[in-house]
């Protein structure tokens, strides 16, 4: 067997070995990753595995002012689909915030704005806070079926929220924390499995300050106009020694008007004592008035960086809402349709990274064979 053929076979063998090795390492990596993940999943509920975050919460709300908007995001990094009720928990540092002090509205993707409802048992008695369901409550005081949502594995959901506070709302430091009541779904039946539970972490929340509206200016300012003309008249009388006296009368009039808010009008005419001051030339003035009105203070603006909550917020002590199988089926279908509409590819699946690594190894092996073939052709030429 020639040396060139031996090198070619060796290159092919190296390629095959590298591909097998890469596949084995990928399998080992997946096994090593799944093992602790499965153990962690067994210790945590589905609610605790969901990623909850608030984005764009303003640092200031005005009591009696307009509603201000932010985003509540729910991400599912786990390996199973989750069903959940989205909630928000509001609390002020003094513990005096009541349900009547605020209004919460929400907007799901592709839908209009709706008003949230105080969660059953989440009113004034819950940890001196107010827990609001981003959904509706029926006559039986349970959340309606449409309030139940599903976020599939590897997917996320963004809910727009806008909040306003009444003029009687307590002023000072306050905050909002994202909350879910969630359960994992079985991969085959797509029905809840395990025990559903609450997730509420103050670290994921955002702090803000409720302030009083800036005072509104009353009446219109009265402009004050003061004209300060300065006039100088200098007539001259020059007699000549011979003939008839010749009088040279050269009056000079200069007027400089000025408009100020504090100056007092002054006039200083200057004349020679031998001749009466002429009355020719009159100072003219064009007074102008200007008034400035202070603009009202803005209703509060976000600094871009959310403020932390500087007081504890506990898990809601409210009645756990019921998760009805029929509502789960409806929510699951809606989530699937939404994911198809987005038509996303990739995602965070491990197979993507493994496939990329395998592709890189394959390209490297092919490159080796190409180099060997070119060397053989060159030597033959």
Steps between C-alpha positions, in 0.01 A plus 500: 500500500637842403584765757245743353219243529605423856484872592156534344365203694654637818328834446162331448549294814588812698185670376281207602667477841459873564130485413443203731695672778305824458172311514607316813612820669172668407301214645708510817446875527126464457487225760708704742274801448170315528590314816531799737221678314264212564601495864442873530163466329396244753577743780333805347146558388410612151426848633852534640655389171329769297704814434303807614611856432367856483639736238466877481330562834502881551677633807212739571121481499282806565204463735201596289714510185496311173564127475858397430604191305753220539543136389455178695692214339466127571770270354508120515860368488394155627447177303123494538203721420346698786149626571461803726298796625693830473477735800667813633546584865509869602616620839625824651763528770250624760269205433206734447427442129140385435327348202299819451821700457601364160374381164683233298445433131666236283533411132581156363664468156247568226226610741368828639540652844305342785466590867655258747312373803605470861590134551261307727631563850770732365352824625593705802565204727779341298834598654383863518513491120274469197525200265344560160411229249580589140174339405135495594309360797162331454191514714630205701803713598732269304712608203329445166630238256636770269727623779704179485806511272759254370863567414667214313850377572770733377247776430400827663201728533496879540197669660465877489383659823396855590434620851350816648453612861212703638541845649454350848771235457765505775816683397852369534696187414318204344570207268357230276600132480412249224308195620375182333294204616625224270514128433699286258324321215543133417679451167240253373165601647584875523316511832638632831734268685637539849391763749445857373642781707581870529823672406574845639853634528558856611834510318310479172283797593548872453470791742352841432375810679142627511510881494252783522420689182687827449293811585327661204566877453183705565406818308706679238811700583460878452777640283674810637624751244732786594631742237814695587561761230819702517485823302776757446426839333799728441407829324786746426483884457809660350497886447737662247675836566399667169169536325186340610537229750484160352340238706597143448245272652604138487280294723602140542250251629591145596256252648595160628202303628560199722251257647575341833301349779654706779637832362335837576439743207760775490538804276794739501463795257800732477464864367709816494375762751505783239241345267179317582513137417340425164212261483602346171560130500310271728643174627325194369474171684388154386442314823463125487365267766612143561362251748638155579287229651673206661416172327331243720725231635497174305292218632805291569739323267697182510875530537553188291632291792233338714522560869507205742237447767641601837250305712394133512216360288383148584324233297129584469280353772197469279265225397672283236303539177354189337666363187220340297599238236272654235667838553843337474411344164382835369808684624734235357340529155532879512870476593570252220329722244697802621829311471417390146418857405838617623665230286821510699786256443785383718416594852730387785489129424821306569475330162583832333841525666573129441405530134724804459796318657445195280480722192830666588672161541358382167629809322845452651514136385393589147767768492764242586393274213498794257855595596624142450330477160656829384844384607454176301387692189797736527746216526348323202513822296 
